[in-house]
């Protein structure tokens, strides 16, 4: 064809020599002396031919060459326009591909532009088959240095016919994370090997690494609303692709990989939708149904060939193989037979039992098998989907791995799975639906709702559903509700309506939305069955109550206020019932705040129940504690009430008791730093290891009777020597910034300013201030607001967790994380970093209006232990969703880390 073609072969061979120990020779010269010498002398071109869109055959006419007479049949419509085919051969003199690989042809290099054809092409290759051997066809993968099987259609002692849809380089079929720069041109490498029949027959078990219940999906192939007949091919191709491209590259096994509740298959919405979308991709775009319909091996006399070539392929490659089974379903109007089929993965072969061990998507946790008896595969009792009855399938077809299925198409859909958009991208989209509720339900945030009703009724509207509950408009489809243990908690009433009974507090539920499919049973009756639409996790809080404060504190003989608050909406007619734990019975109120007088000091358990008085339903309940001191005039006091000092200094506390002290008394002290101590004396000392402000509590008991006589509280103010830590307590806000050069997935190192702050983004929003505990601090903020100017909804969340040294002059560790989502466009901006050992600016004093901790220069990398930025948005140029994330960071003299405490 062109010199470039020869140069391509030349460099291809150079890579093989360097990386794979495959050594070739040619007739003219030894190419290995200098791989850059005269590329026109590498290999032998044996065919150069253009095939029009109307189809044709590429014939090798190269007398003396081992592949003379090779034919590639290209059916009409395989390609949308003409394709140029160039074929080269190179003799193989040695290899490093294992003892079972015995090449009987040269390496055959085919260039036609790559990509998948819209029909299967027959490749008939001349061979000289050794006596007692069977031939096997392979792609040679020059990226990873491995062989991949090509399905054998038929063979004789002088030729083999292979079936494939592509002549693509291995790199074009790899997952994006495993592609190599080694193969950059559109050439395909094929070779025919032979293997001794007796060697195969003497194997006991031929096994791949693929395991049922580990490397397949955990759910049953029941079909979905876009693939109501089942998605067995999509399910198996997704599993095989994940095994090759992800599992073997270090990722977790597929089984339950995307599920959160092992006992519930429905919750793997992204996985289930992934398989259904792939089923339609493969069936519609790739015309796979037509391929299998045409190439089903109805001649069962060929079953031994299929069994042996499949076994040989697995022995040589160590890879699982795709298998299809078929049965006659009926007749078309033209009298031709209609076949229905089911997809399987063959992962192991018993040569002694003559069995193919298979992974069936209708039985994901069970290993099944296809037996060979009397040189025929026995009919297999299998269902087309998990919802249909089993039938006998007599025909078996082996389709291998990438030869028939558009392997690189799987990766595109997997990216959608990871992005959470699978099933929403044209052309294979799941229909829009809406979940409706009968009853009061208030949206709180994201997938969290609240209600005061203990029973709610739901239904699903899907206006475009083809099958739906009779008499509903808009059309209704099905709904089941599950709890977080995978137990169904909904009851169907009529026309798609289901009710569920809620428990007080947070109910973590899963809403499984399904449509309907149909099939004819053996009696010719139409049977409806559920088909998958989606699964949504939703939390509904039923009037969750809590005492505020808890414990309640008061004095015997005096009124004490007791208050409960609800996280949900209160009923229109609320009723509270109270038990104050002193044996006086229960009390009722219409308010969550009441006054109660305990007659005697002590510790009392208190409970409250909230009811919807109009309906008699329990809405919520709470348990708390009341600590009641002795009556006025006999109280306990800490003197002085506030004690101050510095970290690691012993502080002394004293109590006085105005009542009559018991003969034997017992004081229980809680110092507010996690330490408690008992003493019989009214004086005690304690040392705080970190600066901070601590609440100190003392309780006096009659040691003999155990009666609580009094409670007193005080304060310990512990500062560092310079007073810096105490000064930090006055600040409400913190800003964390890193300036450095960052490399992302789309551009080289550029200046970047990482900055997050808990400062209120807009006026009127709630304040989230710094919370201190000794020398540790944290901030958690969560704002939803409308962006000023663009009026776009924004959800902003963030978290700070930090610790300072005991003297307050060094931030020993700080982790900060923030997510900002523009909800209308689903744009996400994520920042996270962890830094250590950041010193205070040396001129900072406790009286400063703000206090900064700072390091700068090229050495700040030693202070950064984690750094990540990520942006997800839809490109205005392409319309595709883009993800830009940081991959590396470097530092120079301008780099710095600044942590600033201030009041806005």
C-alpha positions in Angstrom: 0.0 0.0 0.0 2.4 2.7 1.2 5.8 2.9 2.9 4.0 4.0 6.0 2.4 0.6 6.2 5.7 -1.1 6.2 7.1 1.3 8.8 4.1 0.4 11.0 4.9 -3.3 10.8 8.6 -2.6 11.5 7.9 -0.7 14.7 5.3 -3.2 15.8 7.9 -5.9 15.5 10.4 -3.8 17.4 8.0 -3.5 20.3 7.3 -7.2 20.3 11.0 -7.9 20.5 11.5 -5.4 23.4 8.5 -6.3 25.5 7.2 -9.8 24.6 10.2 -11.9 23.4 8.4 -12.7 20.1 11.2 -13.0 17.5 10.4 -12.8 13.7 12.4 -13.1 10.6 11.8 -12.1 6.9 13.2 -13.2 3.6 15.2 -10.1 2.7 17.1 -9.2 5.9 17.3 -9.5 9.6 15.3 -6.6 11.0 16.8 -6.6 14.5 20.3 -5.4 13.7 19.0 -1.8 13.6 15.3 -1.3 13.9 15.5 2.0 12.1 17.2 0.6 8.9 15.0 0.5 5.8 11.5 -0.1 7.1 10.4 -1.2 3.6 12.2 -4.5 4.2 10.2 -5.5 7.2 7.6 -8.3 6.7 5.8 -9.2 3.5 2.7 -7.5 2.2 0.4 -10.1 0.8 -2.8 -8.2 -0.1 -4.0 -4.7 -0.8 -7.6 -4.3 -1.7 -10.6 -1.9 -1.3 -14.0 -3.3 -0.4 -17.1 -1.1 -1.2 -20.0 -0.6 1.2 -21.9 -3.1 -0.9 -19.5 -5.8 0.4 -17.0 -8.1 -1.2 -14.0 -10.4 -0.4 -10.4 -9.7 0.2 -8.3 -12.5 -1.3 -4.6 -13.1 -0.7 -2.8 -14.0 -3.9 0.8 -14.5 -2.7 2.2 -17.8 -4.1 4.7 -19.3 -1.8 3.4 -17.5 1.3 1.7 -19.7 3.9 -1.5 -17.6 3.8 -1.8 -17.7 0.0 -5.6 -18.1 -0.6 -6.7 -16.5 2.6 -10.1 -14.9 2.2 -11.9 -12.2 4.3 -15.6 -12.1 3.4 -17.2 -8.7 4.1 -21.0 -8.8 3.9 -22.9 -5.9 2.3 -23.6 -3.1 4.8 -20.8 -4.1 7.1 -19.3 -0.6 6.7 -21.1 2.6 5.8 -18.4 3.3 3.1 -15.6 1.6 1.4 -12.7 0.2 3.4 -9.1 -0.3 2.3 -7.6 -3.6 3.6 -3.9 -4.3 3.8 -2.5 -7.6 4.9 1.1 -8.4 6.0 2.7 -11.5 7.3 5.8 -12.1 9.4 7.2 -15.5 10.2 7.3 -16.5 13.9 10.6 -18.3 14.8 10.2 -18.3 18.6 7.8 -16.9 21.3 7.2 -16.6 25.0 3.5 -17.3 25.1 3.4 -20.6 27.0 3.7 -24.3 26.2 0.2 -24.6 24.8 0.7 -22.1 22.1 2.0 -23.7 18.8 1.7 -21.3 15.9 1.0 -22.9 12.5 0.7 -19.6 10.5 2.8 -16.5 10.4 1.7 -13.5 12.3 -1.1 -11.9 10.1 -1.3 -8.2 10.4 -4.5 -6.6 9.0 -5.1 -2.9 8.6 -8.6 -1.6 7.6 -9.1 1.4 9.8 -10.3 -0.4 12.9 -13.8 -0.2 14.5 -16.6 -2.7 14.5 -18.5 -3.8 11.4 -22.3 -4.1 11.3 -22.1 -7.8 10.4 -19.9 -10.8 11.1 -17.0 -11.3 8.7 -15.7 -14.7 7.8 -11.9 -15.1 7.8 -10.7 -18.3 6.1 -7.0 -18.9 6.6 -5.0 -21.7 4.9 -3.3 -24.0 7.4 -1.4 -27.3 7.6 -2.9 -29.0 10.6 -0.6 -31.5 12.3 -2.2 -34.9 12.7 -4.2 -35.3 15.9 -4.4 -31.5 16.4 -7.2 -29.0 16.3 -6.7 -25.4 15.2 -7.4 -22.3 17.3 -7.6 -18.6 16.1 -6.2 -15.8 18.2 -5.8 -12.0 18.3 -2.4 -11.1 19.6 -2.6 -8.1 22.0 0.6 -6.1 21.6 -0.3 -3.8 24.5 -0.3 -6.5 27.3 1.5 -9.3 25.4 -1.4 -11.8 25.6 -3.6 -13.9 23.3 -7.3 -13.6 22.9 -9.5 -16.3 21.3 -11.5 -15.8 18.1 -14.6 -18.0 17.6 -14.0 -20.9 15.2 -16.8 -21.4 12.7 -15.4 -24.5 11.1 -12.1 -26.1 10.1 -10.5 -28.8 8.1 -6.9 -30.1 7.8 -6.1 -27.4 5.3 -8.1 -24.3 6.5 -9.8 -22.7 9.4 -12.7 -20.2 9.3 -13.0 -17.6 12.1 -15.8 -15.2 12.7 -15.2 -11.6 13.8 -16.6 -8.1 13.6 -13.3 -6.1 13.8 -9.7 -5.8 12.9 -8.8 -3.3 15.6 -5.6 -2.8 17.5 -5.6 -4.0 21.1 -5.2 -0.4 22.5 -8.5 0.6 20.9 -10.3 -2.0 23.0 -8.7 -1.3 26.3 -10.2 0.5 29.3 -9.0 4.1 29.4 -7.0 3.4 32.6 -5.0 0.5 31.1 -4.3 1.8 27.6 -0.7 2.0 26.5 1.2 4.2 24.1 2.7 1.0 22.6 0.1 0.5 20.0 -0.9 3.7 18.2 -1.9 2.6 14.7 -5.0 0.8 13.4 -3.5 -2.7 12.9 -4.9 -6.0 14.1 -2.6 -9.0 14.8 -4.0 -12.5 14.2 -2.4 -15.9 14.4 -3.6 -19.5 14.1 -2.2 -22.1 16.6 -2.8 -25.8 17.0 -3.1 -28.0 20.1 -3.0 -31.8 20.4 -6.4 -33.4 21.0 -4.9 -35.9 23.3 -3.3 -33.1 25.3 -6.7 -31.5 25.7 -8.4 -34.8 26.5 -5.9 -35.5 29.3 -6.7 -32.3 31.1 -9.0 -32.8 34.1 -10.2 -29.3 34.8 -9.5 -26.2 32.6 -10.2 -23.1 34.7 -10.1 -19.4 34.3 -9.8 -17.0 37.2 -13.5 -16.0 36.9 -15.6 -17.2 39.9 -19.4 -17.4 40.2 -20.6 -15.3 43.2 -17.5 -13.2 43.1 -17.0 -11.8 39.6 -20.6 -11.7 38.3 -23.5 -9.4 39.3 -25.4 -10.3 42.4 -28.9 -9.7 41.0 -31.1 -12.0 38.9 -31.8 -11.1 35.3 -35.4 -10.1 35.6 -35.5 -7.5 32.8 -36.2 -3.8 33.0 -38.6 -1.4 31.5 -36.3 -0.8 28.6 -35.3 -4.4 28.2 -38.4 -6.3 29.3 -37.3 -9.6 27.9 -34.2 -9.6 30.1 -30.7 -8.3 29.8 -28.6 -11.4 30.0 -26.1 -10.3 27.3 -25.7 -6.9 28.8 -25.3 -8.4 32.3 -22.7 -11.0 31.2 -20.7 -8.6 28.9 -20.6 -6.0 31.7 -19.3 -8.7 34.1 -16.7 -10.0 31.7 -15.6 -6.5 30.9 -15.3 -5.5 34.6 -13.4 -8.7 35.3 -10.8 -8.1 32.5 -10.5 -4.3 32.7 -11.1 -3.6 36.4 -10.8 -6.6 38.6 -7.6 -7.8 37.1 -6.2 -4.3 37.5 -6.7 -4.2 41.2 -10.3 -3.1 41.8 -12.8 -4.9 44.1 -14.8 -7.9 42.9 -18.1 -7.1 41.1 -20.5 -9.1 43.3 -22.2 -6.5 45.6 -19.6 -3.9 44.5 -22.3 -1.3 43.9 -24.9 -2.5 46.5 -25.3 -1.2 50.0 -27.7 -3.8 51.3 -26.5 -7.4 50.6 -29.9 -8.9 51.2 -31.6 -6.6 48.6 -30.7 -6.9 45.0 -33.0 -3.9 44.0 -30.7 -1.3 45.7 -28.0 -1.7 43.0 -29.8 0.7 40.7 -26.7 1.8 38.8 -25.6 -1.8 38.1 -29.0 -2.9 37.0 -29.5 0.0 34.7 -26.0 -0.4 33.4 -26.8 -4.0 32.3 -30.1 -3.0 30.7 -28.6 -0.1 28.7 -25.8 -2.4 27.5 -28.4 -5.0 26.4 -30.1 -2.4 24.2 -26.8 -1.0 23.0 -25.6 -4.4 21.9 -28.9 -5.4 20.4 -29.7 -2.2 18.5 -26.4 -0.5 17.6 -24.4 -3.7 17.2 -27.1 -5.8 15.6 -26.0 -8.7 17.8 -29.4 -10.4 17.6 -29.0 -10.7 13.9 -25.5 -12.1 14.2 -26.5 -14.8 16.6 -29.7 -15.5 14.6 -27.5 -16.1 11.5 -24.6 -17.9 13.0 -26.3 -20.3 15.5 -24.7 -23.6 14.9 -27.9 -25.6 14.2 -25.8 -28.5 12.9 -25.2 -30.3 16.2 -22.6 -32.5 14.4 -20.3 -29.5 15.0 -20.8 -29.7 18.8 -17.5 -31.6 19.3 -15.6 -28.9 17.4 -17.2 -26.2 19.5 -16.4 -28.1 22.7 -12.8 -28.7 21.8 -12.0 -25.3 20.4 -13.6 -23.6 23.4 -11.6 -25.8 25.8 -8.4 -25.2 23.8 -9.0 -21.4 23.8 -9.5 -21.4 27.6 -6.4 -23.6 28.2 -4.2 -21.3 26.1 -5.5 -17.9 27.3 -6.7 -18.7 30.8 -9.7 -16.5 30.1 -13.5 -17.0 30.6 -15.5 -17.2 27.3 -18.9 -15.9 26.2 -21.4 -18.6 25.2 -24.9 -18.3 23.8 -27.7 -21.0 23.9 -30.7 -21.0 21.6 -34.0 -22.8 20.8 -36.5 -22.6 18.0 -39.4 -20.2 19.1 -41.7 -20.2 16.0 -41.9 -19.3 12.4 -41.9 -15.9 10.5 -44.3 -15.1 7.8 -41.7 -16.1 5.2 -41.4 -19.6 6.8 -38.0 -19.0 8.4 -37.4 -20.1 12.0 -37.4 -17.6 14.9 -34.9 -18.4 17.6 -34.7 -17.1 21.1 -31.5 -17.1 23.0 -29.8 -16.7 26.4 -26.3 -15.5 27.2 -23.9 -17.3 29.5 -20.3 -17.1 30.7 -18.2 -20.3 30.5 -15.6 -20.0 33.2 -14.5 -23.6 33.7 -14.4 -26.9 31.7 -14.3 -30.5 32.9 -12.6 -32.6 30.3 -13.3 -35.8 32.3 -17.0 -35.1 32.7 -17.3 -33.3 29.3 -19.0 -30.3 30.9 -19.0 -26.6 30.4 -19.4 -24.9 33.8 -21.3 -21.7 33.3 -22.3 -18.5 35.0 -26.1 -17.9 34.4 -27.4 -14.4 35.1 -30.7 -16.0 36.2 -28.8 -17.8 39.0 -26.0 -15.4 40.1 -24.9 -17.3 43.1 -25.0 -20.9 41.6 -22.6 -22.6 39.3 -24.4 -24.5 36.5 -23.2 -26.7 33.7 -23.9 -27.9 30.1 -23.0 -31.5 29.5 -21.7 -33.2 26.3 -22.9 -36.8 25.7 -22.6 -38.8 22.6 -20.8 -35.9 20.9 -23.8 -33.6 21.4 -24.5 -30.9 23.9 -27.4 -32.0 26.0 -30.4 -29.6 25.9 -30.1 -27.1 28.8 -33.1 -26.3 31.0 -32.8 -22.5 31.3 -35.2 -19.5 31.3 -34.9 -16.5 29.1 -35.0 -14.3 32.3 -35.5 -14.7 36.0 -39.2 -14.1 35.7 -40.0 -16.7 32.9 -40.3 -20.5 33.0 -37.4 -22.7 32.0 -37.2 -24.3 28.6 -34.9 -26.7 26.8 -32.1 -25.0 24.7 -30.4 -27.5 22.3 -28.1 -25.1 20.4 -24.8 -23.8 21.7 -22.7 -21.0 20.1 -19.3 -19.8 21.3 -18.7 -16.0 20.8 -15.5 -15.5 22.9 -14.7 -12.0 24.1 -14.2 -8.9 21.9 -14.7 -10.6 18.4 -18.5 -10.1 18.3 -19.3 -7.6 21.1 -18.4 -3.9 21.0 -16.0 -4.1 23.9 -15.1 -0.4 24.0 -18.8 0.5 24.1 -19.0 -1.0 27.6 -16.4 1.5 29.0 -18.5 4.5 27.8 -21.5 3.2 29.7 -19.4 2.3 32.8 -18.3 6.0 33.0 -22.0 6.9 33.1 -22.5 4.4 35.9 -19.8 6.0 38.0 -21.3 9.5 37.3 -24.7 8.3 38.4 -26.2 9.2 35.0 -26.6 5.6 33.6 -30.1 5.2 32.1 -30.5 8.9 31.5 -28.3 9.2 28.4 -29.8 8.8 24.9 -30.7 6.6 23.2 -31.4 4.0 25.9 -33.0 6.0 28.6 -35.4 4.9 31.4 -38.7 6.8 31.4 -39.3 9.7 33.7 -41.6 9.0 36.7 -42.7 10.7 39.9 -43.4 9.3 43.4 -46.6 10.7 44.8 -47.6 10.6 48.5 -51.0 10.6 50.2 -50.5 12.3 53.5 -48.3 15.1 55.0 -44.7 14.8 54.0 -42.2 17.7 54.2 -38.9 17.8 52.3 -36.0 18.7 54.5 -32.9 18.2 52.4 -31.6 15.9 49.6 -33.5 12.6 50.2 -34.6 13.4 53.8 -38.3 14.1 54.6 -40.3 14.5 57.8 -43.9 13.8 58.7 -46.2 13.6 61.7 -48.2 10.7 60.2 -47.2 7.2 61.2 -48.9 5.7 58.0 -48.2 7.1 54.5 -49.5 5.9 51.1 -47.4 6.2 48.0 -47.9 5.6 44.3 -45.8 6.2 41.1 -46.9 8.0 38.0 -45.2 7.3 34.7 -47.0 9.0 31.8 -45.1 7.1 29.1 -45.5 3.6 30.5 -46.8 1.2 27.9 -48.2 -1.2 30.5 -49.8 0.3 33.6 -52.5 -0.2 36.2 -55.9 -0.2 34.5 -57.9 3.0 34.8 -55.2 5.3 36.0 -54.5 8.6 34.4 -51.7 9.7 34.6 -50.5 6.1 34.2 -49.3 4.4 37.3 -46.7 1.7 37.6 -45.5 -0.4 40.6 -43.8 0.4 43.8 -42.4 -1.6 46.7 -40.8 -0.1 49.8 -38.0 -1.8 51.8 -36.3 -1.0 55.1 -32.5 -0.8 55.6 -32.4 -4.5 56.4 -33.9 -5.4 53.0 -37.3 -6.3 54.4 -40.4 -5.3 52.5 -42.5 -2.9 54.6 -45.2 -1.8 52.1 -48.6 -3.3 51.4 -50.4 -2.9 48.0 -54.0 -1.7 48.3 -55.3 -0.9 44.8 -54.2 0.7 41.5 -50.5 0.8 42.5 -51.1 2.5 45.9 -49.0 1.0 48.7 -48.9 2.1 52.3 -46.1 1.8 54.9 -46.2 2.2 58.7 -43.4 4.3 60.1 -41.6 4.0 63.4 -40.8 7.0 65.5 -37.5 8.6 64.5 -35.6 8.1 61.2 -37.0 5.5 58.8 -34.3 4.6 56.2 -36.4 3.3 53.3 -35.7 2.2 49.8 -38.3 2.9 47.1 -38.2 0.2 44.3 -40.0 1.5 41.2 -41.0 -1.1 38.6 -43.0 -1.4 35.4 -44.5 -4.4 33.7 -43.5 -6.9 31.1 -45.5 -9.8 29.5 -44.8 -13.2 28.1 -47.0 -16.1 26.9 -47.0 -19.2 29.2 -47.3 -22.8 28.0 -51.1 -22.4 27.8 -50.8 -19.4 25.6 -51.9 -17.1 28.4 -50.5 -13.6 28.8 -48.5 -13.3 32.1 -47.5 -9.9 33.5 -44.3 -9.6 35.5 -42.4 -6.7 37.1 -39.5 -5.1 35.2 -36.9 -2.8 36.8 -37.1 1.0 36.6 -35.2 2.4 39.6 -34.4 2.3 43.3 -34.3 5.4 45.5 -33.1 5.5 49.1 -35.2 7.9 51.1 -35.2 8.7 54.8 -38.5 9.8 56.5 -38.3 11.1 60.0 -41.4 10.5 62.0 -41.7 13.2 64.6 -38.4 12.3 66.3 -38.4 13.8 69.8 -35.6 14.7 72.2 -35.3 16.4 75.5 -33.6 19.8 75.4 -31.6 20.0 77.6 -30.9 16.5 78.7 -30.4 15.9 81.6 -32.9 18.3 83.0 -31.7 19.9 86.2 -33.7 21.5 89.0 -34.3 21.9 92.7 -36.6 19.9 94.9 -39.8 21.8 95.8 -39.4 24.3 92.9 -40.9 24.3 89.4 -38.6 23.0 86.8 -39.2 23.5 83.0 -39.1 20.3 80.9 -38.9 20.7 77.1 -38.9 18.3 74.2 -38.3 19.3 70.5 -39.4 17.5 67.4 -37.3 17.1 64.2 -40.4 16.6 62.2 -43.7 18.5 61.6 -46.0 18.5 64.6 -49.6 17.3 64.1 -52.3 19.9 63.9 -53.8 18.6 67.2 -50.8 17.3 69.3 -51.1 15.5 72.6 -48.1 14.8 74.9 -48.2 12.2 77.7 -45.5 12.6 80.4 -44.0 10.3 83.0 -41.6 12.2 85.3 -40.3 9.0 87.0 -41.3 9.8 90.6 -44.3 7.4 90.8 -47.0 10.0 90.5 -48.4 8.7 87.3 -48.7 10.3 83.8 -49.7 13.8 82.8 -51.0 15.3 79.5 -50.3 18.5 77.7 -50.8 20.1 74.3 -47.4 21.7 74.4 -43.8 20.2 74.3 -42.8 22.5 77.2 -44.2 22.0 80.7 -43.4 22.9 84.3 -43.1 20.1 86.9 -42.1 20.1 90.6 -40.3 17.1 92.0 -40.9 16.9 95.8 -37.5 15.3 96.6 -34.0 15.5 95.3 -32.7 12.6 93.2 -32.2 11.3 89.7 -35.3 10.4 87.8 -36.0 8.7 84.4 -38.5 10.8 82.4 -40.4 9.7 79.2 -42.8 11.5 76.8 -45.0 10.3 74.0 -46.4 12.5 71.3 -49.7 11.6 69.6 -51.8 13.0 66.8 -54.9 13.6 69.0 -57.3 13.7 66.0 -56.2 10.3 64.7 -54.9 8.6 67.9 -51.6 7.8 66.2 -48.3 7.7 68.0 -46.0 10.3 66.3 -42.8 10.1 68.5 -41.3 9.4 71.9 -38.2 10.3 73.9 -36.4 9.3 77.1 -34.4 11.5 79.3 -33.1 12.1 82.9 -33.9 14.7 85.5 -31.3 15.5 88.2 -33.0 17.3 91.1 -30.9 18.9 93.8 -31.9 19.4 97.5 -34.3 22.2 98.3 -33.3 25.8 98.6 -31.3 26.5 101.7 -29.6 23.1 101.7 -27.8 23.5 98.4 -24.2 22.7 97.4 -21.9 25.4 96.0 -18.4 25.5 94.4 -16.3 28.3 95.7 -15.0 30.2 93.9 -17.4 29.4 91.1 -14.8 30.0 88.5 -11.2 28.7 88.8 -8.5 29.8 86.3 -5.0 28.6 85.5 -2.9 27.2 82.7 -2.5 23.8 81.0 -0.6 21.2 83.1 -1.1 23.3 86.3 -2.9 21.8 89.3 -6.2 23.6 90.1 -8.1 23.3 93.4 -11.8 23.2 93.8 -13.8 23.6 97.1 -17.5 23.0 97.9 -19.7 24.3 100.7 -23.0 22.7 101.8 -25.6 24.9 103.5 -27.6 22.0 104.9 -26.9 19.4 107.5 -24.1 17.2 106.3 -24.4 13.4 106.7 -22.1 11.5 108.9 -20.6 9.8 105.8 -20.6 11.9 102.6 -19.5 11.2 99.1 -18.6 13.7 96.4 -18.7 12.8 92.7 -16.8 15.3 90.5 -17.0 15.7 86.7 -14.2 18.0 85.5 -15.6 18.4 81.9 -12.6 16.9 80.2 -13.7 13.3 80.3 -12.3 12.7 83.8 -14.4 11.9 86.9 -13.3 11.3 90.5 -14.9 10.4 93.9 -13.8 11.7 97.3 -15.1 11.9 100.8 -13.6 15.4 101.2 -15.1 18.7 100.0 -11.7 19.8 98.4 -10.1 18.3 95.3 -7.3 19.1 92.8 -7.2 18.4 89.1 -4.8 19.1 86.3 -6.0 19.9 82.7 -3.6 18.9 79.9 -5.1 21.2 77.3 -6.2 24.8 77.4 -10.0 25.4 77.2 -13.1 26.4 79.2 -14.5 23.4 81.1 -17.8 23.0 83.0 -17.2 21.4 86.4 -19.9 19.6 88.3 -19.9 18.3 91.9 -22.6 16.1 93.4 -23.0 15.4 97.1 -24.5 12.0 98.2 -25.4 10.5 101.6 -22.9 7.6 101.4 -25.1 5.4 103.6 -28.5 5.9 101.8 -27.2 6.9 98.4 -29.5 9.9 98.4 -28.5 12.9 96.3 -28.3 15.9 98.6 -27.1 18.6 96.2 -25.5 19.5 92.8 -23.2 22.4 92.1 -21.6 23.6 88.8 -18.6 25.8 88.2 -16.2 26.7 85.5 -12.5 26.1 84.9 -10.8 28.4 82.5 -7.5 26.9 81.4 -5.3 29.0 79.1 -1.9 28.6 77.6 1.1 30.6 79.0 0.8 33.4 76.5 -3.1 33.4 76.6 -3.2 32.7 72.8 -5.5 29.6 73.0 -8.0 31.5 75.1 -7.9 34.4 72.6 -8.7 32.0 69.8 -12.0 31.0 71.5 -13.4 34.5 70.7 -13.4 33.9 67.0 -16.4 32.6 65.0 -14.8 32.1 61.6 -11.9 30.3 60.0 -10.4 30.5 56.5 -8.1 27.9 55.1 -6.1 28.5 51.9 -3.3 26.8 50.0 -1.5 28.6 47.1 0.5 26.3 44.9 0.8 25.0 41.3 -1.6 22.1 40.6 -1.8 19.7 37.7 -5.2 18.4 36.8 -6.6 15.8 34.5 -7.0 18.4 31.7 -4.0 20.7 32.0 -0.4 20.9 33.1 0.7 22.7 36.3 -1.0 26.1 36.8 -1.4 28.4 39.7 -4.2 27.4 42.0 -5.7 28.9 45.1 -7.4 26.3 47.4 -9.6 28.2 49.8 -12.6 27.3 52.0 -14.3 29.2 54.8 -17.3 28.9 57.1 -18.2 32.6 56.6 -21.9 32.9 55.7 -22.2 33.2 51.9 -25.4 35.4 52.0 -27.1 37.4 54.7 -30.1 35.7 56.4 -28.5 32.2 56.4 -27.8 30.4 59.7 -24.5 30.9 61.4 -22.1 27.9 61.9 -19.4 29.0 64.3 -16.2 27.3 65.5 -16.8 24.9 68.3 -14.0 24.4 70.8 -13.1 21.5 73.1 -9.9 22.3 74.9 -7.3 22.7 72.1 -9.4 20.9 69.5 -12.0 22.7 67.3 -14.5 21.8 64.6 -16.9 23.4 62.2 -19.7 21.8 60.3 -21.8 24.0 58.0 -24.7 23.2 55.6 -26.3 26.0 53.6 -28.9 26.0 50.8 -29.5 29.3 49.1 -30.0 31.0 45.8 -26.9 32.4 44.1 -27.0 36.2 43.9 -27.3 37.4 40.4 -27.9 34.0 38.6 -30.7 32.9 40.9 -29.4 29.3 40.7 -30.0 27.0 43.7 -26.8 26.2 45.6 -26.0 23.6 48.3 -22.8 24.2 50.2 -21.5 21.9 52.9 -18.2 21.8 54.7 -16.3 20.4 57.7 -13.2 21.5 59.7 -11.5 19.3 62.3 -8.3 20.7 63.9 -6.0 20.4 66.9 -3.6 22.9 68.4 -0.6 22.3 70.6 -1.0 22.8 74.3 0.6 26.3 74.1 -1.8 27.3 71.3 1.1 28.3 69.0 0.9 25.5 66.4 -1.9 23.8 64.5 -0.7 20.3 64.8 -3.3 18.9 62.4 -6.2 20.3 60.4 -8.5 18.5 57.9 -10.9 20.6 55.9 -13.5 19.5 53.2 -16.1 21.4 51.2 -18.6 20.5 48.5 -20.5 23.2 46.6 -23.2 22.0 44.3 -25.2 24.1 41.8 -28.2 21.8 41.9 -30.0 23.1 38.8 -27.1 22.2 36.5 -25.7 19.5 38.8 -22.3 21.2 38.9 -20.1 20.1 41.8 -17.0 21.8 43.2 -15.1 19.7 45.8 -12.1 20.6 47.9 -10.3 18.6 50.6 -6.9 19.0 52.2 -5.1 17.9 55.4 -2.1 19.9 56.8 0.1 19.5 59.8 2.4 21.6 62.0 1.4 25.1 60.9 2.9 27.7 63.3 1.3 31.0 64.3 2.7 34.2 62.8 5.4 35.3 65.2 4.1 38.9 65.6 0.5 37.7 66.5 -0.7 38.6 70.0 -3.8 37.5 72.0 -5.1 41.0 71.5 -5.0 40.7 67.7 -8.2 41.3 65.7 -7.5 38.2 63.8 -4.9 35.4 64.3 -3.0 33.7 61.4 -1.1 30.5 61.2 1.2 30.4 58.2 4.1 28.6 56.3 5.4 29.5 52.9 8.1 28.6 50.4 9.0 25.5 48.4 9.2 23.3 51.5 5.4 23.5 52.4 5.0 20.1 50.8 6.1 18.5 54.0 3.1 20.2 55.7 0.5 18.8 53.3 -0.5 15.2 53.8 -3.5 15.2 51.5 -4.8 17.5 48.7 -7.7 17.0 46.3 -9.8 19.2 44.1 -12.5 18.1 41.7 -15.0 19.9 39.5 -17.9 18.2 37.7 -19.9 20.1 35.1 -21.5 19.9 31.6 -19.2 21.3 28.9 -20.8 24.2 27.1 -18.8 23.2 24.0 -19.6 19.5 23.8 -22.6 19.1 26.0 -20.9 16.1 27.7 -20.3 15.9 31.4 -16.7 16.6 32.3 -14.8 15.8 35.5 -11.6 17.8 36.2 -9.6 16.7 39.2 -6.2 17.3 40.7 -3.5 14.7 40.1 -0.3 16.4 41.4 0.8 19.5 43.2 4.2 21.2 43.3 5.6 24.1 45.3 7.9 27.1 44.7 9.0 30.2 46.6 5.5 31.7 46.2 3.6 28.8 47.7 2.0 29.2 51.1 -0.5 27.8 53.6 -2.6 30.3 55.6 -5.1 29.5 58.3 -6.9 32.6 59.6 -9.2 33.0 62.6 -11.4 36.0 62.6 -14.9 37.5 63.1 -16.7 38.6 59.9 
